[in-house]
Amino acid sequence: MTVSLHEASVGVFVPYLGNLSSLLDQASAHAEVRNIDPVVLLNMRLSPTMYDLKQQVGEASRHAIVACALLAGRPPHTFPNAEPDIPELKSRISAAIDFVQGLPPAEIDAATDKEVVFTFKNGAERKFTGKSLLLTFSLPQFFFHVTTAYDILRHAGVDLAKKDFLGPPR
């Protein structure tokens, strides 16, 4: 059995971005019931040197977008530098899903052995093949940020379980 690069990228990013959006719904409900300003949750972090919740969500979306854009040879979708609230983060997740789903599967699949260059925020670059970008960098990065967002919310007392992270059966 062969798994295409499109299935391994878009097919993984989309459902977990949806799960991440659902986690934000639960965070919002938690804040409302407990009369907590949602900004408190968005600014929480697990460690002083780690990104806060809003940055974790942003990085998860960014890694999905950039990986798929690089694989398809297209410019990535970008978001404004504004400070996002929960509805804005959910809107960005939705835009990320729309972006990656809108890329032609054949273009993504054609990138398996193609050289792609990931540019870090500081301007440094790292070369990959499409396959190695996805499997050794982008998917691990994506899941790190989704997991950390989940962990921040669990730490904040949001009633979450593993099924919330994994989402509905596929």
C-alpha positions, 0 to 999 in steps of 0.5 A: 500500500502506498500513501501519497504525500497529499494524504500524509499532509492535507489528510493529516493536517485537516482533521487535527486542525479541526480538532484544535478548533474544537479545543478552542470551543471548549476553552471558550465555554470553560472561560464563560462558565467560570467567568474567566477572561479568555485572554487569560487562557490565550496567554497561558504557557507551560513554561516561561520559555515556551510559546503561549496558547495563541502562539501554539495555535498559530504555529500549528496552523503555520506549519500546516500551511507552509508545509503544504505550500512548499510541497505544492510550490505555491506561496503560503497563506499569511495572516495579519500581525494582529493579536488574535482572540479565540474567534480569530484563532478559529477563523485562522484555523478555518482559513488554513484548512481552506488553503491546504484543501485548495492546493492541487493534490497532484502538485503536492504528490509530485514533491516527494523527491523535489528539493524544498527550502524551509525558511525559519522566522529568523531568515535561516534556511534548511533544505529538504526533499518534499518527503523529508520536509513532511515526515521529519520536520513539518508533521513533528512540528505540527503535532508538537504545537497541537499537543502543547495547545491541548496540554495548556488547556488541560493545565488550565482546567479545561475538561478535555480527554484524549478523545478531544485531541484525537477527534471523531473516528475517521 
